[in-house]
């Protein structure tokens, strides 16, 4: 049985797949940052929902990649986590 990492490595050898995968990198990074911050704060989705006023179901959708958050939503999440949102532009290739 192939594990996920091996499967992904194999799929990334396909140029078209790699292009689509790379295009989603920013979304994956945001999702991972949200998950990491919430877990580091020791909060459940429900607790974060209570702090932010964002429905727990909506937080779940964001964390599962089934919704695109606005900057305002990201700010509310950051505030609920006791953090500050930072968005930056970096040169390609970094």
DSSP file (Angstrom, degrees, kcal/mol; ACC not computed):
  #  RESIDUE AA STRUCTURE BP1 BP2  ACC     N-H-->O    O-->H-N    N-H-->O    O-->H-N    TCO  KAPPA ALPHA  PHI   PSI    X-CA   Y-CA   Z-CA
    1    1 A X              0   0    0      0, 0.0     2,-0.3     0, 0.0     0, 0.0   0.000 360.0 360.0 360.0 134.6    0.0    0.0    0.0
    2    2 A X        -     0   0    0      4,-0.0     2,-0.1     1,-0.0     0, 0.0  -0.655 360.0-136.8 -85.4 136.1    1.3    3.4   -1.0
    3    3 A X     >  -     0   0    0     -2,-0.3     4,-2.5     1,-0.1     5,-0.2  -0.464  27.8-102.4 -87.6 169.1    1.4    6.1    1.7
    4    4 A X  H  > S+     0   0    0      1,-0.2     4,-3.2     2,-0.2     5,-0.2   0.896 118.3  52.1 -59.0 -45.2    0.3    9.7    1.0
    5    5 A X  H  > S+     0   0    0      1,-0.2     4,-2.4     2,-0.2    -1,-0.2   0.906 112.3  45.6 -61.8 -41.6    3.8   11.2    0.8
    6    6 A X  H  > S+     0   0    0      2,-0.2     4,-2.2     1,-0.2    -1,-0.2   0.911 113.9  49.6 -66.5 -41.3    4.8    8.6   -1.8
    7    7 A X  H  X S+     0   0    0     -4,-2.5     4,-2.5     2,-0.2    -2,-0.2   0.934 112.3  47.3 -61.9 -46.9    1.6    9.0   -3.7
    8    8 A X  H  X S+     0   0    0     -4,-3.2     4,-2.6     1,-0.2    -2,-0.2   0.917 109.9  52.9 -62.5 -43.7    2.0   12.8   -3.8
    9    9 A X  H  < S+     0   0    0     -4,-2.4     4,-0.4    -5,-0.2    -1,-0.2   0.913 111.2  47.4 -57.1 -43.6    5.7   12.6   -4.8
   10   10 A X  H >< S+     0   0    0     -4,-2.2     3,-1.1     1,-0.2     4,-0.3   0.918 112.3  48.7 -64.1 -44.5    4.6   10.4   -7.7
   11   11 A X  H >< S+     0   0    0     -4,-2.5     3,-1.9     1,-0.3     7,-0.3   0.858 102.0  63.2 -65.6 -35.4    1.8   12.7   -8.8
   12   12 A X  T 3< S+     0   0    0     -4,-2.6    -1,-0.3     1,-0.3    -2,-0.2   0.625  87.6  71.9 -67.9 -11.6    4.1   15.8   -8.6
   13   13 A X  T <  S+     0   0    0     -3,-1.1     2,-0.6    -4,-0.4    -1,-0.3   0.710  79.9  87.0 -73.0 -20.0    6.2   14.2  -11.4
   14   14 A X  S <> S-     0   0    0     -3,-1.9     4,-2.7    -4,-0.3     5,-0.2  -0.737  76.8-147.2 -81.2 119.4    3.2   15.1  -13.7
   15   15 A X  H  > S+     0   0    0     -2,-0.6     4,-2.2     1,-0.2    -1,-0.2   0.875  95.2  48.6 -57.8 -43.3    3.8   18.7  -14.9
   16   16 A X  H  > S+     0   0    0      2,-0.2     4,-1.9     1,-0.2    -1,-0.2   0.915 112.9  47.7 -66.1 -42.9    0.1   19.5  -15.1
   17   17 A X  H  > S+     0   0    0     -6,-0.2     4,-2.8     1,-0.2    -2,-0.2   0.930 111.3  51.3 -61.9 -45.6   -0.6   18.1  -11.6
   18   18 A X  H  X S+     0   0    0     -4,-2.7     4,-2.9    -7,-0.3     5,-0.2   0.891 107.6  52.9 -60.4 -40.6    2.4   20.0  -10.2
   19   19 A X  H  X S+     0   0    0     -4,-2.2     4,-1.6    -5,-0.2    -1,-0.2   0.925 113.0  43.3 -61.3 -45.3    1.2   23.3  -11.7
   20   20 A X  H  X S+     0   0    0     -4,-1.9     4,-0.8     2,-0.2    -2,-0.2   0.900 114.4  50.6 -67.5 -41.0   -2.3   22.9  -10.1
   21   21 A X  H >< S+     0   0    0     -4,-2.8     3,-0.9     1,-0.2     4,-0.2   0.927 110.4  48.9 -62.4 -46.3   -0.8   21.8   -6.8
   22   22 A X  H >< S+     0   0    0     -4,-2.9     3,-1.4     1,-0.3     4,-0.3   0.840 103.7  61.2 -63.4 -33.8    1.6   24.8   -6.7
   23   23 A X  H 3< S+     0   0    0     -4,-1.6     3,-0.3     1,-0.3     4,-0.3   0.760 104.3  50.2 -65.2 -23.6   -1.3   27.1   -7.5
   24   24 A X  T <X S+     0   0    0     -3,-0.9     4,-2.6    -4,-0.8    -1,-0.3   0.406  79.9 101.7 -92.9   1.7   -3.0   26.0   -4.3
   25   25 A X  H <> S+     0   0    0     -3,-1.4     4,-2.4     1,-0.2    -1,-0.2   0.878  79.4  51.2 -56.1 -42.8    0.1   26.5   -2.1
   26   26 A X  H  > S+     0   0    0     -4,-0.3     4,-2.3    -3,-0.3    -1,-0.2   0.927 111.1  48.0 -63.3 -44.5   -1.1   29.9   -0.7
   27   27 A X  H  > S+     0   0    0     -4,-0.3     4,-2.5     1,-0.2    -2,-0.2   0.931 112.3  49.1 -61.3 -45.5   -4.4   28.3    0.3
   28   28 A X  H  X S+     0   0    0     -4,-2.6     4,-2.6     1,-0.2    -1,-0.2   0.890 110.4  52.0 -61.0 -39.0   -2.7   25.4    1.9
   29   29 A X  H  X S+     0   0    0     -4,-2.4     4,-2.4    -5,-0.2    -1,-0.2   0.900 110.1  47.7 -65.0 -41.7   -0.4   27.7    3.8
   30   30 A X  H  X S+     0   0    0     -4,-2.3     4,-2.5     2,-0.2    -2,-0.2   0.934 112.7  48.8 -65.2 -45.6   -3.3   29.8    5.2
   31   31 A X  H  X S+     0   0    0     -4,-2.5     4,-2.5     1,-0.2    -2,-0.2   0.935 113.0  47.1 -59.5 -46.7   -5.2   26.7    6.3
   32   32 A X  H  X S+     0   0    0     -4,-2.6     4,-2.8     1,-0.2    -1,-0.2   0.895 110.8  51.9 -64.5 -39.5   -2.1   25.2    8.0
   33   33 A X  H  X S+     0   0    0     -4,-2.4     4,-2.4     2,-0.2    -1,-0.2   0.905 110.3  49.0 -63.1 -41.1   -1.3   28.5    9.7
   34   34 A X  H  X S+     0   0    0     -4,-2.5     4,-2.4     2,-0.2     5,-0.2   0.942 113.9  45.6 -62.6 -47.5   -4.9   28.7   11.1
   35   35 A X  H  X S+     0   0    0     -4,-2.5     4,-2.5     1,-0.2     5,-0.2   0.930 113.8  48.4 -60.7 -47.0   -4.8   25.1   12.3
   36   36 A X  H  X S+     0   0    0     -4,-2.8     4,-2.5     1,-0.2    -1,-0.2   0.906 112.7  48.4 -62.1 -42.8   -1.3   25.6   13.9
   37   37 A X  H  X S+     0   0    0     -4,-2.4     4,-1.7    -5,-0.2    -1,-0.2   0.914 112.6  47.5 -66.0 -42.8   -2.4   28.8   15.7
   38   38 A X  H  <>S+     0   0    0     -4,-2.4     5,-2.2    -5,-0.2     4,-0.4   0.923 114.9  45.4 -65.2 -43.0   -5.6   27.3   17.0
   39   39 A X  H ><5S+     0   0    0     -4,-2.5     3,-1.0     1,-0.2    -2,-0.2   0.888 110.8  53.3 -68.0 -38.4   -3.8   24.2   18.3
   40   40 A X  H 3<5S+     0   0    0     -4,-2.5    -1,-0.2     1,-0.3    -2,-0.2   0.837 108.0  51.7 -64.2 -31.7   -1.0   26.3   19.8
   41   41 A X  T 3<5S-     0   0    0     -4,-1.7    -1,-0.3    -5,-0.2    -2,-0.2   0.559 112.8-124.5 -79.9  -8.0   -3.6   28.3   21.7
   42   42 A X  T < 5 +     0   0    0     -3,-1.0     2,-0.3    -4,-0.4    -3,-0.2   0.815  61.9 142.6  70.6  30.8   -5.1   25.1   23.0
   43   43 A X      < -     0   0    0     -5,-2.2    -1,-0.2     4,-0.0     2,-0.2  -0.791  45.4-139.6-108.0 146.2   -8.5   26.0   21.6
   44   44 A X     >  -     0   0    0     -2,-0.3     4,-2.3     1,-0.1     5,-0.2  -0.494  35.7-105.3 -85.8 168.0  -11.2   23.8   20.0
   45   45 A X  H  > S+     0   0    0      1,-0.2     4,-2.5     2,-0.2     5,-0.1   0.901 123.5  53.4 -59.7 -39.2  -13.1   25.1   17.0
   46   46 A X  H  > S+     0   0    0      2,-0.2     4,-2.1     1,-0.2    -1,-0.2   0.911 108.6  48.0 -63.8 -43.1  -16.1   25.7   19.3
   47   47 A X  H  > S+     0   0    0      2,-0.2     4,-1.8     1,-0.2    -1,-0.2   0.903 112.5  48.9 -64.7 -41.1  -14.0   27.8   21.8
   48   48 A X  H  X S+     0   0    0     -4,-2.3     4,-2.0     1,-0.2     6,-0.3   0.889 108.8  54.2 -65.2 -38.3  -12.6   29.8   18.9
   49   49 A X  H  X S+     0   0    0     -4,-2.5     4,-2.6     1,-0.2     5,-0.4   0.911 107.6  49.9 -60.3 -42.9  -16.1   30.3   17.5
   50   50 A X  H  < S+     0   0    0     -4,-2.1    -1,-0.2     1,-0.2    -2,-0.2   0.872 112.6  47.5 -65.1 -36.3  -17.2   31.7   20.9
   51   51 A X  H  < S+     0   0    0     -4,-1.8    -1,-0.2     1,-0.2    -2,-0.2   0.823 123.5  31.1 -72.3 -32.0  -14.3   34.1   21.0
   52   52 A X  H  < S-     0   0    0     -4,-2.0    -2,-0.2     2,-0.2    -3,-0.2   0.665  96.0-124.7-104.0 -19.9  -14.8   35.4   17.4
   53   53 A X     <  +     0   0    0     -4,-2.6     2,-0.5     1,-0.3    -3,-0.1   0.576  69.0 131.5  79.3   8.2  -18.5   35.2   16.8
   54   54 A X        -     0   0    0     -5,-0.4    -1,-0.3    -6,-0.3    -2,-0.2  -0.824  67.6-105.5 -93.2 131.3  -17.7   33.0   13.7
   55   55 A X     >  -     0   0    0     -2,-0.5     4,-2.0     1,-0.1     3,-0.4  -0.234  19.5-127.7 -57.5 141.2  -19.9   29.9   13.6
   56   56 A X  H  > S+     0   0    0      1,-0.2     4,-2.5     2,-0.2     5,-0.2   0.873 111.4  56.9 -57.6 -37.8  -18.0   26.7   14.5
   57   57 A X  H  > S+     0   0    0      1,-0.2     4,-2.1     2,-0.2    -1,-0.2   0.874 106.4  49.4 -62.4 -36.5  -19.3   25.2   11.2
   58   58 A X  H  > S+     0   0    0     -3,-0.4     4,-2.3     2,-0.2    -1,-0.2   0.878 109.3  51.1 -70.4 -37.6  -17.7   28.1    9.3
   59   59 A X  H  X S+     0   0    0     -4,-2.0     4,-2.6     2,-0.2    -2,-0.2   0.915 110.1  50.7 -63.8 -41.6  -14.4   27.6   11.1
   60   60 A X  H  X S+     0   0    0     -4,-2.5     4,-1.7     2,-0.2    -2,-0.2   0.922 108.9  50.8 -60.4 -45.1  -14.5   23.9   10.2
   61   61 A X  H  <>S+     0   0    0     -4,-2.1     5,-2.9     1,-0.2     6,-0.6   0.911 111.2  48.7 -59.7 -42.8  -15.2   24.8    6.5
   62   62 A X  H ><5S+     0   0    0     -4,-2.3     3,-1.2     1,-0.2     5,-0.2   0.933 111.7  48.3 -62.6 -45.9  -12.2   27.1    6.5
   63   63 A X  H 3<5S+     0   0    0     -4,-2.6    -1,-0.2     1,-0.3    -2,-0.2   0.750 112.3  49.4 -68.8 -23.4   -9.9   24.5    8.1
   64   64 A X  T 3<5S-     0   0    0     -4,-1.7    -1,-0.3    -5,-0.2    -2,-0.2   0.415 115.7-113.3 -94.2   1.1  -11.0   21.9    5.7
   65   65 A X  T < 5S+     0   0    0     -3,-1.2    -3,-0.2    -4,-0.4    -2,-0.1   0.720  83.3 120.8  77.0  21.0  -10.4   24.2    2.6
   66   66 A X  S   <S+     0   0    0     -5,-2.9     2,-0.3    -6,-0.2    -4,-0.2   0.235  70.1  39.4-101.8  13.5  -14.1   24.4    1.8
   67   67 A X  S    S-     0   0    0     -6,-0.6     2,-0.6    -5,-0.2    -2,-0.1  -0.985  72.4-129.9-155.1 153.5  -14.4   28.1    2.1
   68   68 A X        -     0   0    0     -2,-0.3     2,-0.1    -3,-0.0    -6,-0.1  -0.932  29.2-140.9-109.3 113.4  -12.3   31.2    1.2
   69   69 A X        -     0   0    0     -2,-0.6     2,-0.1    -7,-0.1    -2,-0.0  -0.419   9.4-129.9 -75.3 145.9  -12.0   33.6    4.2
   70   70 A X     >  -     0   0    0     -2,-0.1     4,-2.2     1,-0.1     5,-0.2  -0.415  29.9-106.6 -79.2 166.9  -12.1   37.3    3.7
   71   71 A X  H  > S+     0   0    0      1,-0.2     4,-2.4     2,-0.2     5,-0.2   0.890 122.9  55.5 -61.5 -37.8   -9.3   39.4    5.2
   72   72 A X  H  > S+     0   0    0      2,-0.2     4,-2.4     1,-0.2    -1,-0.2   0.906 106.9  49.2 -62.3 -41.7  -11.8   40.6    7.9
   73   73 A X  H  > S+     0   0    0      2,-0.2     4,-2.4     1,-0.2    -1,-0.2   0.916 110.5  50.1 -64.0 -42.4  -12.5   36.9    8.8
   74   74 A X  H  X S+     0   0    0     -4,-2.2     4,-2.5     1,-0.2    -2,-0.2   0.884 110.0  51.5 -62.8 -37.6   -8.8   36.2    9.1
   75   75 A X  H  X S+     0   0    0     -4,-2.4     4,-2.7     2,-0.2    -2,-0.2   0.915 109.5  49.4 -64.2 -43.2   -8.4   39.3   11.3
   76   76 A X  H  X S+     0   0    0     -4,-2.4     4,-2.4     2,-0.2    -2,-0.2   0.904 111.7  49.0 -63.3 -41.0  -11.3   38.1   13.6
   77   77 A X  H  X S+     0   0    0     -4,-2.4     4,-1.3     2,-0.2    -2,-0.2   0.933 111.4  49.2 -63.0 -45.9   -9.6   34.7   13.8
   78   78 A X  H  <>S+     0   0    0     -4,-2.5     5,-3.4     1,-0.2     3,-0.5   0.929 111.7  48.7 -59.9 -46.1   -6.3   36.2   14.6
   79   79 A X  H ><5S+     0   0    0     -4,-2.7     3,-1.5     1,-0.2    -1,-0.2   0.906 109.0  53.3 -60.7 -42.1   -7.8   38.4   17.3
   80   80 A X  H 3<5S+     0   0    0     -4,-2.4    -1,-0.2     1,-0.3    -2,-0.2   0.755 110.1  48.7 -64.0 -24.3   -9.6   35.4   18.8
   81   81 A X  T 3<5S-     0   0    0     -4,-1.3    -1,-0.3    -3,-0.5    -2,-0.2   0.386 119.5-110.6 -93.6   1.4   -6.3   33.6   19.0
   82   82 A X  T < 5S+     0   0    0     -3,-1.5     2,-0.2     1,-0.3    -3,-0.2   0.818  82.2 115.2  72.0  30.6   -4.6   36.6   20.6
   83   83 A X      < -     0   0    0     -5,-3.4     2,-0.4    -6,-0.2    -1,-0.3  -0.721  64.4-121.0-126.0 173.9   -2.6   37.2   17.5
   84   84 A X        -     0   0    0     -2,-0.2     2,-0.3    -3,-0.1    -9,-0.1  -0.957  27.5-122.9-117.4 136.6   -2.1   39.8   14.8
   85   85 A X        -     0   0    0     -2,-0.4     2,-0.4   -10,-0.1   -10,-0.1  -0.630  27.4-171.6 -79.9 134.3   -2.7   39.0   11.1
   86   86 A X        -     0   0    0     -2,-0.3     2,-0.4     2,-0.0    -2,-0.0  -0.986   5.4-178.0-129.6 121.7    0.3   39.7    8.9
   87   87 A X        +     0   0    0     -2,-0.4     2,-0.3     2,-0.0    -2,-0.0  -0.962  12.3 174.4-116.8 135.0    0.0   39.5    5.1
   88   88 A X        -     0   0    0     -2,-0.4     2,-0.5     2,-0.0    -2,-0.0  -0.981  28.9-133.7-141.8 154.4    3.1   40.1    3.0
   89   89 A X        -     0   0    0     -2,-0.3     2,-0.3     0, 0.0    -2,-0.0  -0.907  27.5-174.7-103.5 132.9    4.2   40.0   -0.6
   90   90 A X        -     0   0    0     -2,-0.5     3,-0.1     1,-0.0     4,-0.1  -0.934  33.2 -92.1-126.7 151.7    7.5   38.2   -1.3
   91   91 A X    >   -     0   0    0     -2,-0.3     3,-1.4     1,-0.1    -1,-0.0  -0.257  53.1 -93.4 -59.4 147.6    9.5   37.9   -4.5
   92   92 A X  T 3  S+     0   0    0      1,-0.2    -1,-0.1     2,-0.1     0, 0.0  -0.352 111.5  36.9 -60.2 139.1    8.8   34.8   -6.5
   93   93 A X  T 3         0   0    0     -3,-0.1    -1,-0.2    -2,-0.0    -2,-0.1   0.412 360.0 360.0  97.3  -1.5   11.2   32.0   -5.7
   94   94 A X    <         0   0    0     -3,-1.4    -2,-0.1    -4,-0.1    -3,-0.1   0.437 360.0 360.0 -98.8 360.0   11.4   32.6   -2.0
